């Protein structure tokens, strides 16, 4: 039988962040702590997982701000910075896989966009 500590040890998140990240996932997804640890492991092993965790932290921080809980907001902002520093990168799955190419206008210093790029940024 696996214990909670076994799951935490297996998770690919640093020890000092693991409990906090699992707590964020549990609150955000409305699941138990143990299932959140499993999800954290799963998220860390896919390309969109790190941005998803960062978004969950940001969502919980915003929720704390709206409820006037400044202490919790500050803690979550610090956690977000620490997580970003330790685990940068990843691809946000909400964005398309392609990135619009920016083109410079020949005779101007400002950046122009194609119609496809404009539609992308309006959505």
MIKE-288479 format. One record per atom (N, C-alpha, C): chain; residue number from 1; x, y, z; atom name; residue in one letter. Coordinates in Angstrom, 3 decimals. Example, Ala and Ser with C-alpha at 12.3 -4.5 7.8 and 13.67 -1.06 7.14 Angstrom:
REM MIKE-288479
- A|1|13.190|-5.690|7.800|N|A
- A|1|12.300|-4.500|7.800|CA|A
- A|1|13.200|-3.300|7.800|C|A
- A|2|12.850|-2.250|7.080|N|S
- A|2|13.670|-1.060|7.140|CA|S
- A|2|12.900|0.030|7.870|C|S
//
This chain:
REM MIKE-288479
- A|1|0.842|-1.183|0.000|N|X
- A|1|0.000|0.000|0.000|CA|X
- A|1|0.889|1.249|0.000|C|X
- A|2|0.532|2.223|-0.819|N|X
- A|2|1.278|3.473|-0.883|CA|X
- A|2|0.816|4.426|0.209|C|X
- A|3|1.762|5.089|0.794|N|X
- A|3|1.435|6.108|1.785|CA|X
- A|3|1.493|7.478|1.126|C|X
- A|4|1.004|8.478|1.813|N|X
- A|4|1.070|9.839|1.309|CA|X
- A|4|2.520|10.252|1.088|C|X
- A|5|3.406|9.877|2.003|N|X
- A|5|4.823|10.225|1.858|CA|X
- A|5|5.434|9.571|0.621|C|X
- A|6|5.020|8.328|0.315|N|X
- A|6|5.499|7.670|-0.907|CA|X
- A|6|5.103|8.478|-2.140|C|X
- A|7|3.866|8.949|-2.159|N|X
- A|7|3.393|9.754|-3.295|CA|X
- A|7|4.145|11.078|-3.382|C|X
- A|8|4.351|11.719|-2.243|N|X
- A|8|5.089|12.986|-2.241|CA|X
- A|8|6.526|12.787|-2.707|C|X
- A|9|7.147|11.680|-2.292|N|X
- A|9|8.518|11.388|-2.703|CA|X
- A|9|8.604|11.110|-4.198|C|X
- A|10|7.558|10.526|-4.765|N|X
- A|10|7.548|10.168|-6.187|CA|X
- A|10|7.267|11.376|-7.077|C|X
- A|11|6.620|12.382|-6.532|N|X
- A|11|6.274|13.584|-7.290|CA|X
- A|11|7.550|14.324|-7.701|C|X
- A|12|7.551|14.888|-8.896|N|X
- A|12|8.744|15.558|-9.434|CA|X
- A|12|8.836|17.028|-9.036|C|X
- A|13|8.318|17.375|-7.891|N|X
- A|13|8.362|18.760|-7.408|CA|X
- A|13|9.233|18.797|-6.168|C|X
- A|14|10.024|19.846|-6.045|N|X
- A|14|10.918|19.985|-4.888|CA|X
- A|14|10.117|19.887|-3.589|C|X
- A|15|10.755|19.331|-2.568|N|X
- A|15|10.076|19.077|-1.288|CA|X
- A|15|9.431|20.321|-0.695|C|X
- A|16|10.135|21.453|-0.744|N|X
- A|16|9.595|22.660|-0.116|CA|X
- A|16|8.378|23.225|-0.857|C|X
- A|17|8.175|22.817|-2.128|N|X
- A|17|7.033|23.302|-2.897|CA|X
- A|17|5.918|22.269|-3.020|C|X
- A|18|6.248|21.014|-2.815|N|X
- A|18|5.315|19.929|-3.109|CA|X
- A|18|4.004|20.029|-2.318|C|X
- A|19|4.097|20.223|-1.015|N|X
- A|19|2.878|20.316|-0.199|CA|X
- A|19|2.009|21.493|-0.635|C|X
- A|20|2.639|22.634|-0.881|N|X
- A|20|1.875|23.822|-1.277|CA|X
- A|20|1.219|23.641|-2.640|C|X
- A|21|1.948|23.055|-3.587|N|X
- A|21|1.395|22.843|-4.928|CA|X
- A|21|0.234|21.863|-4.872|C|X
- A|22|0.402|20.777|-4.126|N|X
- A|22|-0.685|19.803|-3.991|CA|X
- A|22|-1.900|20.443|-3.324|C|X
- A|23|-1.659|21.297|-2.341|N|X
- A|23|-2.774|22.000|-1.678|CA|X
- A|23|-3.504|22.912|-2.672|C|X
- A|24|-2.749|23.614|-3.509|N|X
- A|24|-3.355|24.501|-4.515|CA|X
- A|24|-4.203|23.691|-5.486|C|X
- A|25|-3.637|22.582|-5.974|N|X
- A|25|-4.380|21.744|-6.923|CA|X
- A|25|-5.638|21.185|-6.258|C|X
- A|26|-5.529|20.751|-5.005|N|X
- A|26|-6.688|20.207|-4.288|CA|X
- A|26|-7.793|21.250|-4.149|C|X
- A|27|-7.425|22.473|-3.769|N|X
- A|27|-8.431|23.532|-3.622|CA|X
- A|27|-9.021|23.938|-4.963|C|X
- A|28|-8.162|24.062|-5.965|N|X
- A|28|-8.610|24.523|-7.283|CA|X
- A|28|-9.521|23.500|-7.954|C|X
- A|29|-9.170|22.229|-7.837|N|X
- A|29|-9.912|21.161|-8.507|CA|X
- A|29|-10.979|20.516|-7.612|C|X
- A|30|-11.036|20.916|-6.336|N|X
- A|30|-12.000|20.354|-5.372|CA|X
- A|30|-11.834|18.843|-5.244|C|X
- A|31|-10.596|18.422|-4.996|N|X
- A|31|-10.271|17.011|-4.847|CA|X
- A|31|-9.474|16.829|-3.555|C|X
- A|32|-9.261|15.577|-3.170|N|X
- A|32|-8.499|15.300|-1.948|CA|X
- A|32|-7.019|15.586|-2.174|C|X
- A|33|-6.305|15.719|-1.086|N|X
- A|33|-4.881|16.028|-1.149|CA|X
- A|33|-4.106|14.929|-1.870|C|X
- A|34|-4.414|13.663|-1.584|N|X
- A|34|-3.700|12.548|-2.204|CA|X
- A|34|-3.909|12.531|-3.724|C|X
- A|35|-5.126|12.746|-4.156|N|X
- A|35|-5.401|12.802|-5.594|CA|X
- A|35|-4.684|14.006|-6.211|C|X
- A|36|-4.605|15.102|-5.468|N|X
- A|36|-3.898|16.294|-5.953|CA|X
- A|36|-2.408|16.018|-6.132|C|X
- A|37|-1.820|15.229|-5.250|N|X
- A|37|-0.404|14.856|-5.396|CA|X
- A|37|-0.224|14.049|-6.682|C|X
- A|38|-1.137|13.124|-6.940|N|X
- A|38|-1.076|12.342|-8.176|CA|X
- A|38|-1.213|13.242|-9.399|C|X
- A|39|-2.123|14.207|-9.321|N|X
- A|39|-2.292|15.151|-10.431|CA|X
- A|39|-1.048|16.007|-10.627|C|X
- A|40|-0.427|16.426|-9.538|N|X
- A|40|0.799|17.216|-9.636|CA|X
- A|40|1.869|16.422|-10.371|C|X
- A|41|2.006|15.153|-10.037|N|X
- A|41|2.965|14.293|-10.728|CA|X
- A|41|2.633|14.218|-12.214|C|X
- A|42|1.360|14.018|-12.512|N|X
- A|42|0.933|13.929|-13.910|CA|X
- A|42|1.190|15.239|-14.653|C|X
- A|43|0.858|16.371|-14.017|N|X
- A|43|1.063|17.674|-14.653|CA|X
- A|43|2.539|17.940|-14.934|C|X
- A|44|3.403|17.533|-14.021|N|X
- A|44|4.828|17.794|-14.205|CA|X
- A|44|5.430|16.975|-15.340|C|X
- A|45|4.717|15.952|-15.784|N|X
- A|45|5.235|15.091|-16.837|CA|X
- A|45|4.553|15.302|-18.185|C|X
- A|46|3.892|16.428|-18.352|N|X
- A|46|3.361|16.773|-19.671|CA|X
- A|46|3.709|18.236|-19.959|C|X
- A|47|3.794|18.588|-21.249|N|X
- A|47|4.308|19.904|-21.609|CA|X
- A|47|3.421|21.059|-21.159|C|X
- A|48|2.137|20.831|-20.986|N|X
- A|48|1.241|21.915|-20.580|CA|X
- A|48|1.021|21.953|-19.071|C|X
- A|49|1.616|21.006|-18.328|N|X
- A|49|1.360|20.902|-16.895|CA|X
- A|49|1.884|22.055|-16.065|C|X
- A|50|3.093|22.507|-16.362|N|X
- A|50|3.676|23.604|-15.576|CA|X
- A|50|2.892|24.902|-15.749|C|X
- A|51|2.529|25.286|-16.982|N|X
- A|51|1.672|26.474|-17.098|CA|X
- A|51|0.312|26.297|-16.419|C|X
- A|52|-0.213|25.073|-16.423|N|X
- A|52|-1.500|24.818|-15.757|CA|X
- A|52|-1.378|25.033|-14.247|C|X
- A|53|-0.288|24.550|-13.659|N|X
- A|53|-0.073|24.742|-12.221|CA|X
- A|53|0.111|26.223|-11.915|C|X
- A|54|0.892|26.928|-12.751|N|X
- A|54|1.073|28.371|-12.536|CA|X
- A|54|-0.263|29.110|-12.612|C|X
- A|55|-1.143|28.692|-13.532|N|X
- A|55|-2.457|29.333|-13.646|CA|X
- A|55|-3.315|29.037|-12.419|C|X
- A|56|-3.231|27.822|-11.885|N|X
- A|56|-3.985|27.490|-10.671|CA|X
- A|56|-3.526|28.351|-9.501|C|X
- A|57|-2.209|28.546|-9.405|N|X
- A|57|-1.679|29.401|-8.334|CA|X
- A|57|-2.197|30.821|-8.509|C|X
- A|58|-2.163|31.327|-9.743|N|X
- A|58|-2.656|32.684|-10.012|CA|X
- A|58|-4.145|32.803|-9.705|C|X
- A|59|-4.926|31.781|-10.068|N|X
- A|59|-6.364|31.799|-9.784|CA|X
- A|59|-6.636|31.844|-8.278|C|X
- A|60|-5.906|31.030|-7.520|N|X
- A|60|-6.097|31.013|-6.070|CA|X
- A|60|-5.630|32.323|-5.431|C|X
- A|61|-4.581|32.908|-5.980|N|X
- A|61|-4.107|34.200|-5.484|CA|X
- A|61|-5.152|35.287|-5.725|C|X
- A|62|-5.744|35.275|-6.905|N|X
- A|62|-6.793|36.244|-7.225|CA|X
- A|62|-8.014|36.045|-6.333|C|X
- A|63|-8.352|34.804|-6.066|N|X
- A|63|-9.474|34.505|-5.175|CA|X
- A|63|-9.203|35.058|-3.774|C|X
- A|64|-7.969|34.884|-3.286|N|X
- A|64|-7.599|35.421|-1.974|CA|X
- A|64|-7.683|36.943|-1.973|C|X
- A|65|-7.256|37.571|-3.079|N|X
- A|65|-7.326|39.034|-3.175|CA|X
- A|65|-8.777|39.504|-3.122|C|X
- A|66|-9.652|38.833|-3.839|N|X
- A|66|-11.064|39.220|-3.867|CA|X
- A|66|-11.731|39.057|-2.500|C|X
- A|67|-11.251|38.105|-1.716|N|X
- A|67|-11.795|37.890|-0.370|CA|X
- A|67|-11.099|38.742|0.684|C|X
- A|68|-10.132|39.549|0.258|N|X
- A|68|-9.453|40.447|1.183|CA|X
- A|68|-8.413|39.769|2.056|C|X
- A|69|-7.997|38.574|1.684|N|X
- A|69|-7.016|37.827|2.466|CA|X
- A|69|-5.618|38.143|1.932|C|X
- A|70|-5.074|39.264|2.362|N|X
- A|70|-3.784|39.756|1.857|CA|X
- A|70|-2.631|38.809|2.204|C|X
- A|71|-2.662|38.200|3.383|N|X
- A|71|-1.603|37.279|3.789|CA|X
- A|71|-1.544|36.078|2.845|C|X
- A|72|-2.699|35.484|2.564|N|X
- A|72|-2.759|34.338|1.658|CA|X
- A|72|-2.365|34.749|0.236|C|X
- A|73|-2.792|35.914|-0.188|N|X
- A|73|-2.423|36.398|-1.519|CA|X
- A|73|-0.906|36.530|-1.643|C|X
- A|74|-0.274|37.127|-0.643|N|X
- A|74|1.184|37.278|-0.675|CA|X
- A|74|1.896|35.925|-0.680|C|X
- A|75|1.387|34.986|0.118|N|X
- A|75|1.982|33.647|0.165|CA|X
- A|75|1.883|32.974|-1.202|C|X
- A|76|0.725|33.108|-1.846|N|X
- A|76|0.529|32.472|-3.147|CA|X
- A|76|1.357|33.154|-4.238|C|X
- A|77|1.501|34.469|-4.161|N|X
- A|77|2.346|35.161|-5.131|CA|X
- A|77|3.791|34.710|-4.996|C|X
- A|78|4.257|34.552|-3.766|N|X
- A|78|5.625|34.055|-3.537|CA|X
- A|78|5.758|32.625|-4.054|C|X
- A|79|4.754|31.802|-3.800|N|X
- A|79|4.766|30.435|-4.301|CA|X
- A|79|4.820|30.424|-5.826|C|X
- A|80|4.054|31.295|-6.463|N|X
- A|80|4.070|31.388|-7.922|CA|X
- A|80|5.437|31.768|-8.455|C|X
- A|81|6.082|32.733|-7.809|N|X
- A|81|7.435|33.138|-8.225|CA|X
- A|81|8.432|31.996|-8.015|C|X
- A|82|8.335|31.321|-6.884|N|X
- A|82|9.244|30.202|-6.603|CA|X
- A|82|9.048|29.072|-7.616|C|X
- A|83|7.782|28.765|-7.929|N|X
- A|83|7.498|27.705|-8.881|CA|X
- A|83|8.020|28.075|-10.271|C|X
- A|84|7.814|29.318|-10.678|N|X
- A|84|8.302|29.790|-11.981|CA|X
- A|84|9.825|29.714|-12.043|C|X
- A|85|10.486|30.083|-10.971|N|X
- A|85|11.949|30.048|-10.927|CA|X
- A|85|12.468|28.609|-11.012|C|X
- A|86|11.821|27.699|-10.305|N|X
- A|86|12.282|26.304|-10.275|CA|X
- A|86|11.839|25.508|-11.504|C|X
- A|87|10.683|25.839|-12.058|N|X
- A|87|10.106|25.060|-13.156|CA|X
- A|87|9.612|25.978|-14.276|C|X
- A|88|10.522|26.630|-14.988|N|X
- A|88|10.102|27.514|-16.076|CA|X
- A|88|9.645|26.701|-17.290|C|X
- A|89|9.071|27.395|-18.230|N|X
- A|89|8.750|26.762|-19.509|CA|X
- A|89|7.417|26.062|-19.521|C|X
- A|90|7.277|25.232|-20.531|N|X
- A|90|6.013|24.557|-20.771|CA|X
- A|90|5.229|25.301|-21.823|C|X
- A|91|4.197|24.673|-22.330|N|X
- A|91|3.354|25.288|-23.349|CA|X
- A|91|1.924|25.330|-22.836|C|X
- A|92|1.358|26.515|-22.818|N|X
- A|92|-0.014|26.687|-22.368|CA|X
- A|92|-0.942|26.008|-23.370|C|X
- A|93|-1.690|25.017|-22.931|N|X
- A|93|-2.540|24.257|-23.848|CA|X
- A|93|-3.728|25.061|-24.359|C|X
- A|94|-4.001|26.212|-23.731|N|X
- A|94|-5.105|27.047|-24.200|CA|X
- A|94|-4.731|27.846|-25.433|C|X
- A|95|-3.423|27.942|-25.723|N|X
- A|95|-2.954|28.687|-26.886|CA|X
- A|95|-2.690|27.731|-28.036|C|X
- A|96|-2.852|28.204|-29.273|N|X
- A|96|-2.546|27.334|-30.407|CA|X
- A|96|-1.065|26.982|-30.441|C|X
- A|97|-0.746|25.868|-31.058|N|X
- A|97|0.646|25.408|-31.118|CA|X
- A|97|1.513|26.342|-31.953|C|X
- A|98|0.927|27.003|-32.941|N|X
- A|98|1.706|27.923|-33.775|CA|X
- A|98|1.700|29.300|-33.157|C|X
- A|99|2.724|30.040|-33.421|N|X
- A|99|2.825|31.426|-32.968|CA|X
- A|99|2.826|32.323|-34.193|C|X
- A|100|2.001|33.353|-34.202|N|X
- A|100|1.998|34.231|-35.372|CA|X
- A|100|3.343|34.941|-35.511|C|X
- A|101|3.783|35.021|-36.733|N|X
- A|101|5.054|35.692|-37.005|CA|X
- A|101|4.818|37.194|-37.081|C|X
- A|102|5.625|37.941|-36.363|N|X
- A|102|5.541|39.391|-36.408|CA|X
- A|102|6.372|39.882|-37.577|C|X
- A|103|5.814|40.815|-38.321|N|X
- A|103|6.545|41.374|-39.451|CA|X
- A|103|6.683|42.873|-39.262|C|X
- A|104|7.841|43.380|-39.558|N|X
- A|104|8.091|44.813|-39.471|CA|X
- A|104|7.657|45.476|-40.776|C|X
- A|105|7.043|46.607|-40.643|N|X
- A|105|6.723|47.396|-41.836|CA|X
- A|105|8.030|47.929|-42.419|C|X
- A|106|8.101|47.992|-43.729|N|X
- A|106|9.358|48.376|-44.370|CA|X
- A|106|9.758|49.811|-44.072|C|X
- A|107|8.806|50.735|-44.067|N|X
- A|107|9.156|52.146|-43.917|CA|X
- A|107|8.759|52.746|-42.580|C|X
- A|108|8.325|51.929|-41.632|N|X
- A|108|7.910|52.465|-40.334|CA|X
- A|108|8.613|51.704|-39.222|C|X
- A|109|8.617|52.293|-38.064|N|X
- A|109|9.262|51.634|-36.934|CA|X
- A|109|8.287|50.815|-36.099|C|X
- A|110|6.962|50.921|-36.376|N|X
- A|110|6.001|50.160|-35.575|CA|X
- A|110|5.762|48.784|-36.193|C|X
- A|111|5.185|47.901|-35.424|N|X
- A|111|4.941|46.529|-35.857|CA|X
- A|111|3.545|46.432|-36.449|C|X
- A|112|3.420|45.763|-37.587|N|X
- A|112|2.110|45.523|-38.192|CA|X
- A|112|1.792|44.049|-38.114|C|X
- A|113|0.495|43.738|-38.197|N|X
- A|113|0.068|42.350|-38.100|CA|X
- A|113|-0.791|42.006|-39.305|C|X
- A|114|-0.781|40.730|-39.687|N|X
- A|114|-1.641|40.261|-40.759|CA|X
- A|114|-3.053|40.100|-40.223|C|X
- A|115|-4.020|39.844|-41.119|N|X
- A|115|-5.407|39.642|-40.693|CA|X
- A|115|-5.527|38.419|-39.787|C|X
- A|116|-4.777|37.367|-40.071|N|X
- A|116|-4.795|36.166|-39.233|CA|X
- A|116|-4.276|36.473|-37.837|C|X
- A|117|-3.224|37.260|-37.764|N|X
- A|117|-2.667|37.622|-36.465|CA|X
- A|117|-3.643|38.489|-35.678|C|X
- A|118|-4.335|39.402|-36.360|N|X
- A|118|-5.320|40.246|-35.685|CA|X
- A|118|-6.448|39.392|-35.102|C|X
- A|119|-6.921|38.412|-35.882|N|X
- A|119|-8.001|37.533|-35.387|CA|X
- A|119|-7.522|36.740|-34.187|C|X
- A|120|-6.278|36.298|-34.199|N|X
- A|120|-5.709|35.536|-33.086|CA|X
- A|120|-5.701|36.365|-31.813|C|X
- A|121|-5.301|37.628|-31.899|N|X
- A|121|-5.177|38.453|-30.702|CA|X
- A|121|-6.517|39.002|-30.233|C|X
- A|122|-7.542|39.021|-31.081|N|X
- A|122|-8.862|39.459|-30.639|CA|X
- A|122|-9.558|38.392|-29.825|C|X
- A|123|-9.240|37.133|-30.048|N|X
- A|123|-9.940|36.050|-29.346|CA|X
- A|123|-9.387|35.830|-27.969|C|X
//
